[in-house]
Amino acid sequence: MKSEKLTPYDVIVKPILTEKTHLMMNDRKYVFEVNPLANKGQIKEAIEKIFDVKVEKVNVVNVKPKPKRRGIYQGKSRRWKKAIVTLKEGYVIKELMPEI
């Protein structure tokens, strides 16, 4: 699959919801697992289209595989791409906000 043929729903794989990412949501920063072929522009367009918000900045991290071992069998976890998306002032993604 070529990167220019990705739809917004192909670009965003899933949100990363941890204690640390919930704290980041207070600063308008959201973390997503994204398709490894997607670039910053495609990630920005996908977030804006899916969640109807305005994106200020996108930071991308390529997460390297970690060595794993199960008995005598050795391998590695999968590699994946993480996007940290900062929204413009006044925008929030309500679908990902924790219920308080």
Summary of the structure (lengths in Angstrom):
residues: 100
radius of gyration: 15.2
end to end distance: 40.2
largest distance: 52.7
contacts: 249
relative contact order: 0.24
helix: 28%
strand: 35%
